[in-house]
Amino acid sequence: MFRIRRIYDDYTRHNKEIVKQVQHILTQQFEALSQDKISTIAEQLRNPVKYQLKTILFIADDTQGNVKGFAIVHHAADFRFAYLDFISAKKGSTGRGIGGALYESIRETARQLNVLGIFFECLPDSISICNDKTVLRQNAARLKFYEAYGARPIINTAYETPVLPTDTCPPHLVFDDLGSGKPLRKKQLKEIIGAILERKYGDICTSQYNRLVIESVKEDPVSLRPFRYVKTVSVEKIKSIPRIDKIVLVINDKHDLHHIRERGYVESPVRIKSIVKELLPMDIFLPVPAHRFSELHIRKVHHPEYVKYLKKVSENVPANKSIYPYVFPIRNSARPPVDLPVRAGYYCIDTFTPINHNAWLAAKRAVDCTLTAACKLLEGHSLAYALVRPPGHHAEHKAFGGFCYFNSAAIAANYLSEQGKVAILDIDYHHGNGQQNIFYHRADVLTISIHGHPRFAYPYFSGFKEETGEANGKGFNINYPLPEQLDGLKYRTTLSQAISRIQKFKPAYLIIALGLDTAKGDPTGTWDLKPEDFEWNGKMIGAMGMPTLVVQEGGYRVRSLGVNARHFFKGLWVGHHVGPEAGKVY
């Protein structure tokens, strides 16, 4: 048994091991390939700008992480083509459907990228070009495999011209139109051949050779070789998005336990229901159940005494009753109030975040959901969404408030930081004071918050531009306090700055604290973002191409909540799979 997954980088120990296994297979299966070329795979994944191509690594592995096969594909967004560089099974794994499964995943991804088709080189099957009969049989088998998908060599060009006089068996350039039936135009092929020769073979192909091959393209449309091996072409349409490319969705199944029924309390269960209603019909989500995690993960982020207090007081509060903080003593750690209801003010930052019997259960389950989603990133998924309540971004190391008890985003960031650097981008209307407080002295977690200025927006006491971190964390906390009135275009100007800072930081993982309270008409905000603005924001974030965990925070206008969420995730998914071109602001 095997599964097909995409690997986006080699930042984590897990991904480093996968790349190492891929390099070993390359060494075994492509003996003529230099070690210098093999060693560049990791850099190609990390640095698409240098190579002018976005590299995508597909692997077929088992549940223990043993790589059975792989494929390396390069995406050139400027000329809208995909180039299949390598596809191979591990020695001893051939004949098990690995090659077919990999190629079908490549074709599905290529369709999502909206490219003209897939191009790749395949050694010839004709005695007039190659006189080694053993090699010819192997080449014929390969071309027969690809013909089943409609892919055939491009003919009547000089692409097969040897680069060096000593070269034998020069390859065909094969084209797979992905079943579109659209002819390949002369201008398109000239541009694509130029890009392939310059970007892949720039170190060996001279400009004179490149001109020879490019100018040999005379036909319009371009001709493909007639079918030689198959009569019936199996060109299947995509029935659904591959599981690995979907957004993992983890919903807090215990969120409705936490229901404050008092009039005016906007953080209610209907928030989640309105979002779920809009998201589930989309084919881009993969719902998975939450797993239980140890309280140790919470205690690594929140003060153990606070965690102990919240659990104890929640257990002791009678059903259908809530405790609101009403006394706020100076926080003298040696003399906290003895009475538990009074001690609520010792740990709380406001008067409107109550503790009830189910607060602990719901908040702990929100953490479980978020860590479940984080684990899916470690398994190779690129996008995950923890749809949780109560929210968490106002919960500090030793304080709760703003409807928040545990900072789920911060707990996930701390968990993922064991595998590499993490960036948290908080796009809630209100300042992410919790993440700022928790990571203020750390350099391995970059915290960025775009929010209403604290002179008029909760929590009022933090979120100023001058708060940039302390000690090792100096420069790793960034606040963008914005004016009271703001539209989507002006918001994207600031979002673009935040994205540039994240890209400079080069995190292994990105966490989005998603607040939908930036929407027009939200009862807790003053901005005017519309559904199309949320879609653009999602595209810009997704275009960074980073493994991304989205954690639900605020958003209280139920009428538009689900629609805005749907637009955001549509943009996020498109941006992530199409790349930087999708994230441009127009």
N, C-alpha and C positions, 0 to 999 in steps of 0.2 A: 504494500500500500504506500502511496505517496500523496503529497499535496503540492499544489503550485502556489508559490508566493512571490511577491515583489520585494526586493531589498533596495532601500533608497540610499544607504550610506554605510560606512564602516565605523561609525562613532562608538557603538556599543561593543562590549566584549563578545556578545552573541553574534553580531553581524561580522565582526572581525574574523571569527572562526569560520563563518560561512564563506567569506571571501577567500580565506586561506584554502578551504576545500575546493572552491571553484578553480583557484590557481593550480592546485594539484591535478585536477582533471585536465586542465588545459595543457599542463606539462606532459601528461600521459598520452592524450589524444592528438595533440598538435606538436609533434616532435620538432618540426622546423621553426616553430615560433620561438623567438628569442625571450630570454628571461626578463629583459628590459620591458618588452611589450606586455608580458604577463603581469609584471609588478605594477603597471600603471592603472590597473582596473580600479583600485581604491581611489586613486586621485581623479579618475574620470567620473566616478560617482559623486565626488565632493566638489569638483571644479568644472561645471559645464561651460563657464565663460572661457576658460583657457582653451578647451577643445572645440568650442563653437557647436557643441552637441550636448543634449541632455541624455545621459546614459541611464538605461533601465536594466537592472539585473533581475531576471526571472530564475527561480530555482525550483526544482522538484526535490522535496526532502521528506523524511519520515518524521514521526512525532518526537523522536530523540534528536532531531537536528542533523541527521546524516544526509548529506547532499547526494542525490541519485543522478541528477542531471541539471543543466543550466542553459540559459540563453542570455546573450548580451545584445541589446538593441539600442541604437542611437536615434534620438528624435531631433530633427532639424526643423524647428518651428518656422524659420524664415522662408524655407522653400517647401514646407508642408510635406515632408516625407519621413519615413522610418527606414533605418538601415539595420538589417539583421547581420551582426558581425560574427557571432558564434552561436552555435546550438549543438549540444553534445550530451550524451548520457555517460555516466561513469562506466569504466570497464566492468563488464559482468552484469550491467543493468540494461543492456539493449534488448529489444524485443518485448518490452513490458509496457509499451504505450507511452513512455515518457516523452519521446520526441514529438508525438502527435499532440499530447496534452500541452506541452510547452508552446508549440507553434499555434495551437488554437487560442491560447491565452494571449500570445503576441498579437494575433489578428484582432482579437476583441479589444485589446488596449489600443491598437492602431486606429480602429474605428472610432473609439472614444476621443482620440487625439485629432480626429477629423483630417487625417492626412490623405494624400492622393493614393498612397499605397505603400507596400513594403518592397524595398529593393535589397538584393543580396547577391553575392557572388557564388557561383556553383561551377565546379570544374567540369570540363566538357565531356560529352558522351560520344563524340564523333572521332573516328580514326584519322580524319583529315586535320584535326587540331592536336590530338594526343594519340600516340601510337603504343601506349602501354595498355594491353588488353585487360590486365587485372584491375588497373585503375579505372578503365572505361566501364567495367561492370559495376564498380562501386558508384561511379558518377551517375550511371544510368539509373541505379536504384534510388539515388537521392532525387534526381530530376523527376522520376516517376512519382515519388512521395509528394513533391510540391505540385506536380500537375493535378493531383487529386483535388487541390484547392484552387485550381485555375491559374497557378503561377507558371510562367514560361519565360525562356530567355528572350531578351530583346535582340532583334536581328538587323542586319544591314547597317551596322555601325562598325567602327574600328576599336570597339572596347576590348576585343580579344587580342589586340596588338601587344606582343611581349614588351615589357619595360626594358629588359636587358636581353642581349642576344642569346644568353645562356638559359633564359627562361623556357621551360617546357610546359605544355598543358595550361595555357593562359585561360582564365575563367570567363564564363558568360556572366553578363549582368542580367539577373532574373527579376521580373516584376510581377507582383501580386496586387491586383486592383481591388482586393477585398470583396469581390463579388459585385462591385458597383456597375460594371459594364461600360464605364466611361473610358473613352480612348485617351491615351497619353499623348499630349501635344509636344511638338518639336521644341518649342521654347522651354517648356517645363523640363524636358529631359536634359537639354543642354545645361540648364542651371543646376540640376541635380547631379549630373556627372561632374560638373565643375566643383561642386561642394564635396563630393565623395573623394575626388582625386586630391583636392587641396587639404581637406581636413583629416582624411585617413592616411593618404599616401604622400603628404607634403614633403616628407624627408627623402623620398626616392624618385618621385615623378617630377620631371623638369617642366617648366612652363611650355616648352616646345612640344613635349609629349602631350600635355594637357590640351593644347590647342588642336593638335592632330585628332585626338579622340572627340573632342567637343564639336569641331567643325565637320566631323564625319556624319553627324546626325542630319540627314537631308529630308527624311519623310515626315509628313504631317497629315494625319496622326502617325505615330510611331508603330512599326510592325512588331508583332510577337511571333515567335516560331509556332507553326501549327502543332496541335496536340500529337504527340508521338506514342504515348504509353496508355492513356486512359480514354475511354469513350464518353463516360458519364462523369461530369465534374461535380464534386460535392462541395458546393459553395453555400455554406449554411449562414443564415442570418443570425445575429446575436439574439438569443431568446431572453437573456437576462445578463446583468452585470456580474462578473465573477465575484465570488464571496470575498476574496482578499481585497478587492477594490472598493467594496462597499464601506459605508461609515458604520462602525460598530456602535450599536445603540444599547445603552444600559439604563433602564428606567428604575427608579426607586420604587419598589413594589410595596413599601411600607410608609410612603410619604403621607398618605391620607390619615394615618394615625394621628399625625400632628395637625389638628384642626382647631384653630382659635376662632370660636363662633361669635366673638364680640363684634358689634357693628363698627365698621371702619377699618378692621384688620385686613389689609389687602393681600397678605401672604397666605393664600388659601389653596386647597387641593385643586380647584378648577383650573389653576394656572397650568398644571401638568397635563390635565385632560385636554385643554384647548390646543396645546402644542402637539400632543400625540395624535390627535384627530387629523392634523394637517400633514404630519410627517410620515405616518405609516403607509399611506397610499403610494408614496414615492418609492421607486425601485432601488434607491441608492443606500438604503439602510439595512443593516443586519442585526436584528435584535438578539441579544444574548442575556442569560440570567446573571444576576450578581452572585458573587461568592463571598463568604465570610472571611474577614481578615482579623488578625490579632489587634487588640487595643494598643499594642506596643507602637504601631505606626502612628497612632494619634498622640501618644505620650512623647514621641520624638519631636513633635511640633508644638504641642500645647503643654503647659505646665502640669505635671502629674497631680498636684493638689487641686487644680481647677478641674481636671478630668474626673478625679475622684469625687469632687463636690457635685458636679453636674449629674453624675450617675446616681449618687446617693439621694440627692434632693428630688430627682425625677421619680425615683422609686417610692418616695414617701409622700408625694403630693397626691391627695385624693383625686379620683376620677372626676372629670368635668370641672376641675378647679385649676386656676393658674396663679402663680406667684409673680408679681411684678416688683422689680426693685424700686424702693422708695427712699432709702437712706444710702448715701454714697460716702462712706468713711474714707479718710486719707488712708492710702494703701500701706499700712504698716504690717509687714509680713509677720512680725512677731506677735501681733495682737489682733488677728482677724475677729470679727464678731462671732459670738458663740451661736446665736440663733440663726438657723439656716435661712429663713426668709429674709432676715436682715442682711445676711452675708451675700445675698444676690447682688446687692449694690457694690459689694467689694470686688466682684468679678465682672460687673456689667458696665457698659458705657452709655446707656440711655434708659429711659423709663417705659419703653413700649415693646420690649422683647421679653415675653413671659417664659417661665419654666412651668411645664405641666407634666403629667404622668408619662406622656409619650415623647417628650422632647428628646430624651436620650436615645430611644429606640429609632426614631426617624433620622436624627442626626448621625448616629452610628451607621445606619443603613446607607445614608448618602455617601459616607466615607467608603463603605464596602463597594458601592457602585462605581465610585470614581477610581478606586484602586483596581477594580476589575477591568475598567476601560483602559487604565494605564498598562496593565499586564498585556492587553491585546496589542498595544504598540510594540512591546518587547517581543511579541510573537511574530511580528512582521506586518501587521496591519498599519496603514498609514494615517487613518483618520478614525477617531473615536469620540463619542458624545455621551457624557454622563448627565442624563436628564433627571435632576434631583431637586428636591426641596426637603428640609429648609435649605436656603442658600448658605454660603460660608465665607464670602470674601471680607466681611467686616469682623470676623472672629480673629482676635490677636493671640499671642502666645499665652496670655493669662487673662483674657477678657472676652466676653461675648456681647453681642448687640447687633442692631440693624437686622433683626430677624435671624441672625446667624449664631450658631453654637460651636461647630467645628469647621475649620477652614479646609474643606475638601480639596480645593485646588492646591493649597500649600502642602497638604499631606501627600498628594500625588507628586508634586514637584520634588519634595524631599526624597520620596521613594525612587523616582526616576533619576535623581542626581547621583545615585550610586553607579549609574551606567554612563554618565556624561553630563555636560552642562545643560541647564534648563532655562528657558525664558518663559516668564508669565506675562501675558498681555491682557490687562483688565480693561474691557470695553463696556463696563457697566456705567450708567450715568453717575453713580456715586464712587468716590475714591476707594480704591482697594487698600484700605488702611491695614487690613489683616496681613496680607502678603508683605507689605512694607515693614511692618513691625517684626514679623517672623524672620525675614531674610536681610534685615538692615545691615548686618555685620558680615554678610557672606558675599563672596565674589563668584561662586559657582552657580548662583541662581539670579538671573537678571529680572528685576521686577519693574514693569512699566504700567502706568495707569493713565487712561484718558478719561476725564471726568469734569463735571461741573465745578467751578471754583468754590473752594470751601467758605468763601465769604457769604455764599447763599445756599450751598448744597451740603447735605449730610455727608460725613460726620462732623464737619465744621472745623475740627481741630487738626486735621492732617490733609495732605494732598497738595501742599505748596511746592512751587518749582524748586525752592532752595533745598528741599529735603532729598539729598542725593546718596545717602548711605554714610556709614561710619567705619573706621578701621579698615579691615580687608574689603568691606563692602562699599567703600567710597567710590562713587561713580556708577554703581550697579543698581541704583534705584532712580527711576526717572518718572517725574510727574508732568502731565500736560493738563493743567487746570484751564478750562475754556469758559467763554462768556455765557451768560444766561440764555441768550437767544442764538441758535445755531442751526444751520441747514446741513443737508447731506454733503454738499460739495465742500464746504468749509471743514466739515468733519474729516473728509478724506484727505485733505491737505495735512492735517495733524497725523492721521493714521499712516500716511506715507512716510512721515518723519520717524514714527515709531518702528515701522517695518525696516527702515534703513538701519536703525540702531540694533535691531534684532539680528539682521543679516551680518552686521559687523561683529557681533558677539559670537556668531556661529554655534548656536546651541545644538545639542543632539536631539532635544525634544522641545516642542512648543506647547504651552498650555494657554488656552483662551478662557478667561473668566467672562462668560457671555452674559451681558445684561441687555435685555430687550426694552429696558425702561428709557432708552434714548429715543424711543418712538414718539411721534406726534400724538399728543393727547394722553400720555401716561400720567397717572395721578401723582407720581413721585418725581417727575422730571419736567423740564421746560423746553426741551429741544424738539425739532421738527423732522426727524428722520422718517422717511416713507419706505414702503416695501422694496422699491428699486434701490434705495440707498443701502439697505441691509444686504441686498444681493451683491452690490459693488464691493461693500466691505468684505464680504465672504470671499469674493474673487481675489481681492488684493492679498488677503491673508493666505488663502490656499495657494496662490501663485508662488509663495516662498518655497513650496515643495518640501516642507519639513514634516516629520511625523508629529501629528497634532492631536492633542486631547482638548476637547471643548467641555467645560463644566458650566452648567446652568446656574446663573445667579439671579439678578432681578428681572423685572418686567411684569407690570401689573394691570395693563389695559387689556382685559381678557378678549375684547372684541377683535383686536388686531394682533394679539400675541402669537397665535399659531401661524398666521399668514406671514408675519415678519420672520419667524423662525424658519419657515419653509423657504423663503427667499434667501435667507442667510446661508442655509446649508446647501441650497442649489448652487449659489455662488462659490461657496467653499469647495464643493466637490469639483465643479467645472474648473476653477482656478488651479486646484491641485493637480488635476489630470491633464490639463491643457498647457499649463506653465505660465511663464511671465507675460506672454502676450495677452492672456485673459485678465491680468491684474492691472493693466494700464488704465489710468483714469482719463475719461473723456469728458 
